[in-house]
Structures are given as C-alpha cells and as structure tokens.
Amino acid sequence: MLITRGFSLTNFVIGSSALSFQIFVLYPWHEKLEVQFNKLTDEHEKMLKDMRNIHKEELSQIRKELELLNRGRR
C-alpha cells in the first residue's frame, strides 16, 4: 500500500511537472516561433515577387535589344 502511494505520488509530480513545462515554457516558445516563421514567409514571398519583377524587366530589355538588332540587319 505504501509503495503504491509512493508510485502514485511520483507519477502525479512527474505529470504535473511535465504539464507545467509545456504550458509555461513550450507553448510561449511555440507562439514566438510561429510569429517569426510567418514574418519570414512574408519576407520570402516579397523577395520572390521582387525577383520575378526584376526578371521580367531583364527579359523585356533583352527582347527590345534583340528586336533592334533584327531591324538593323534588314
């Protein structure tokens, strides 16, 4: 009976400690990471959009130069 109560008390203390750790340490850390991840995702999408626009401009410039070269050969 005494050993059973000791195991029960030990399990309760371990479970309570684990739950407290999850609530007070892991959950706030998870929220902080989620905010940073969303910020990083937004920055990445902005960078991709900017790069797409730069590539479009470069391709337009190349196309214009090729048209000028083709007109000059005729």
Rosetta silent file (secondary structure, phi, psi, omega in degrees, C-alpha in Angstrom):
SEQUENCE: MLITRGFSLTNFVIGSSALSFQIFVLYPWHEKLEVQFNKLTDEHEKMLKDMRNIHKEELSQIRKELELLNRGRR
SCORE:     score description
SCORE:     0.000 S_00000001
   1 L     0.000  -43.178 -179.550    0.000    0.000    0.000 S_00000001
   2 H   -66.954  -39.850  179.214    2.805    2.413    0.894 S_00000001
   3 H   -66.241  -39.900  179.068    4.710    1.566   -2.301 S_00000001
   4 H   -63.265  -43.010  177.450    1.570    2.079   -4.391 S_00000001
   5 H   -64.874  -37.223  177.721    1.006    5.512   -2.853 S_00000001
   6 H   -63.373  -43.341  176.970    4.651    6.364   -3.489 S_00000001
   7 H   -65.009  -42.044  179.410    4.305    5.445   -7.160 S_00000001
   8 H   -62.229  -45.357  179.451    1.060    7.398   -7.434 S_00000001
   9 H   -64.571  -41.676  178.226    2.589   10.472   -5.827 S_00000001
  10 H   -62.614  -45.715  178.453    5.692   10.183   -8.027 S_00000001
  11 H   -61.753  -40.301  178.850    3.566    9.870  -11.177 S_00000001
  12 H   -63.451  -44.790 -179.678    1.493   12.883  -10.116 S_00000001
  13 H   -64.392  -43.763  179.595    4.590   15.009   -9.500 S_00000001
  14 H   -64.842  -45.037  179.184    6.186   13.987  -12.805 S_00000001
  15 H   -63.044  -43.082  178.947    2.944   14.572  -14.737 S_00000001
  16 H   -64.695  -39.702  178.679    2.366   17.948  -13.106 S_00000001
  17 H   -64.597  -43.166 -179.866    5.943   18.998  -13.824 S_00000001
  18 H   -64.680  -43.520  179.111    5.654   17.961  -17.453 S_00000001
  19 H   -64.549  -42.583  177.778    2.356   19.790  -17.893 S_00000001
  20 H   -61.330  -42.955  178.366    3.728   22.922  -16.234 S_00000001
  21 H   -60.564  -44.587  179.652    6.767   22.839  -18.506 S_00000001
  22 H   -63.334  -42.411 -176.666    4.560   22.528  -21.580 S_00000001
  23 H   -71.716  -45.783 -171.290    2.246   25.348  -20.504 S_00000001
  24 H   -94.424  -14.901 -178.617    4.809   27.853  -19.259 S_00000001
  25 H  -117.364  -58.002 -173.051    7.831   27.120  -21.496 S_00000001
  26 H   -69.568  -41.958 -177.235    6.965   25.277  -24.690 S_00000001
  27 H   -64.149  -48.924  177.273    3.690   26.997  -25.577 S_00000001
  28 H   -61.932  -36.440  178.256    5.036   30.598  -25.408 S_00000001
  29 H   -64.666  -40.395  177.810    8.135   29.467  -27.295 S_00000001
  30 H   -62.289  -43.527  179.151    5.907   27.884  -29.954 S_00000001
  31 H   -62.449  -42.358  178.957    3.934   31.125  -30.316 S_00000001
  32 H   -63.110  -43.873  178.582    7.153   33.125  -30.704 S_00000001
  33 H   -63.841  -38.385 -179.978    8.444   30.726  -33.354 S_00000001
  34 H   -64.329  -41.102  178.210    5.147   30.876  -35.241 S_00000001
  35 H   -63.189  -44.907  179.436    5.277   34.684  -35.392 S_00000001
  36 H   -64.837  -38.967  179.185    8.867   34.582  -36.645 S_00000001
  37 H   -64.779  -43.158  178.764    8.003   31.903  -39.219 S_00000001
  38 H   -63.625  -39.102  177.107    5.080   33.945  -40.550 S_00000001
  39 H   -63.719  -44.638  178.710    7.318   37.009  -40.792 S_00000001
  40 H   -62.608  -40.934  178.487    9.962   35.003  -42.638 S_00000001
  41 H   -62.503  -43.805  178.823    7.336   33.593  -45.013 S_00000001
  42 H   -62.325  -43.332  178.655    6.053   37.094  -45.800 S_00000001
  43 H   -63.693  -39.236  179.925    9.593   38.349  -46.461 S_00000001
  44 H   -65.827  -43.360  177.951   10.294   35.357  -48.686 S_00000001
  45 H   -62.887  -40.155  177.823    7.137   35.929  -50.733 S_00000001
  46 H   -63.506  -43.187  179.605    8.043   39.615  -51.116 S_00000001
  47 H   -63.368  -42.127  178.386   11.547   38.704  -52.251 S_00000001
  48 H   -62.770  -40.591  178.698   10.199   36.207  -54.804 S_00000001
  49 H   -64.210  -43.668  178.111    7.795   38.807  -56.159 S_00000001
  50 H   -62.393  -43.238  179.662   10.605   41.365  -56.449 S_00000001
  51 H   -64.969  -38.201  177.353   12.864   38.859  -58.215 S_00000001
  52 H   -61.474  -42.502  178.486   10.057   37.951  -60.620 S_00000001
  53 H   -65.432  -40.421  178.081    9.625   41.624  -61.486 S_00000001
  54 H   -63.008  -43.558  179.158   13.373   42.069  -61.985 S_00000001
  55 H   -64.457  -38.665  177.243   13.486   39.045  -64.303 S_00000001
  56 H   -61.533  -43.853  179.205   10.517   40.372  -66.286 S_00000001
  57 H   -63.617  -41.862  179.073   12.278   43.696  -66.732 S_00000001
  58 H   -63.660  -43.154  178.995   15.502   41.980  -67.813 S_00000001
  59 H   -65.561  -37.494  177.097   13.643   39.812  -70.319 S_00000001
  60 H   -63.484  -43.121  179.096   11.822   42.843  -71.703 S_00000001
  61 H   -63.679  -43.307  178.074   15.129   44.650  -72.121 S_00000001
  62 H   -62.309  -43.245  179.760   16.694   41.631  -73.860 S_00000001
  63 H   -61.590  -42.850  178.557   13.675   41.335  -76.168 S_00000001
  64 H   -62.769  -42.993 -179.893   13.919   45.044  -77.090 S_00000001
  65 H   -65.812  -39.108  177.363   17.626   44.729  -77.833 S_00000001
  66 H   -65.721  -38.849  177.182   17.047   41.653  -79.994 S_00000001
  67 H   -64.096  -39.617  177.182   14.310   43.457  -81.943 S_00000001
  68 H   -64.991  -40.518  178.303   16.674   46.385  -82.523 S_00000001
  69 H   -65.009  -41.086  179.813   19.397   44.005  -83.740 S_00000001
  70 H   -66.604  -37.295  177.921   16.970   42.240  -86.072 S_00000001
  71 H   -67.803  -36.415 -179.502   15.762   45.571  -87.522 S_00000001
  72 H   -70.227  -25.011 -179.779   19.356   46.693  -88.079 S_00000001
  73 H   -81.330  -19.716 -176.958   20.175   43.547  -90.101 S_00000001
  74 L   -80.087    0.000    0.000   17.283   44.027  -92.509 S_00000001
